[in-house]
Amino acid sequence: MNIRSLVRETIFRLARHDLALFLEEREDELLRIFREEIQRLDDRIPEENHFIDINMVPLGELILKASLQALRRFLTEEVNNE
């Protein structure tokens, strides 16, 4: 492992729990912004007017929540580097 990788890994180990807390504390804000962006995307897709209308905002929100949970787990669980 070179010095650059060693420094990066050390900084990550020091900051990972703070980053997880940061994401947790700002989850509502992230979800609000994400909902707005997904709604914009939904409004721009012309096929939505002609075919089955999938309400993308709740679906996207579920996916984002699962993604945030996965990130928090990654940041807070000890990694076994076997």
N, C-alpha and C positions, 0 to 999 in steps of 0.2 A: 504494500500500500504506500503510495507516495504521500508527501507532506500535504499536498492540496486535498487529497481524499481524507486524510486523517483529520485535518482542520474542519472540513465540511461535516464529517461524521460526528466530531466532538460538538460542534455548534448545534447540529440537529438533536443530539441527545440532550443537550442543555435546554433547548427551546421547545421540544416536542410537546410537553405538557402545557406550556403556556399557549402554544398555538391551538391545541385542542380546546382549552378554556376560551380563547379568543373566538373560535368558531361557535362554540356553545352559546356564549354571551351575545353573539350577533346573528344567531340563527333566524330570528323573526325578521330582521332587516334583510338578510339574504333571501329568505323566502318571499318577502314582499317584492323585491327587485326581480327575482326569478319569475314570479307570477306575471308581472308586467311584461317582461320580455317574452314569455311563452304566449301570452295573449296577443302581443304584436305579431308573433310568428303565426299563430292561428288565424289572425285576421288577414295575413298576406297570402295564405294558401288558397288559391281559387277552387281547388278540388273540394274543399270543405263545404262549398255551396251546392255541389252537385251530387255528392255521394253521402255516405253515412257520416254524420257530423260527430266526430270524436271530440269531446271536451278535453282539450289538451292540458289546460291549466291544472286540474286536480291530478291528472296522470303524471304530469311533469313534476308537480309538488311531491308526490309520493316517491318519484325517482330521486329528486334532489335530497329529500329527507334520508333516504337509504344511503345515498352517496355521502352525505355529511356524517351519518352514523359510522359508515365504513372508514372515513377519514379519522374520526375521533378514536375509533378502535385501533387503527393503525398507529396513531400518535400516542395512545395511552397504554397499550398492551406491550409487554416486553416481547421483543422479537427473538426467536430462537434461530440463530444463524448456523444451522447444521450443514 
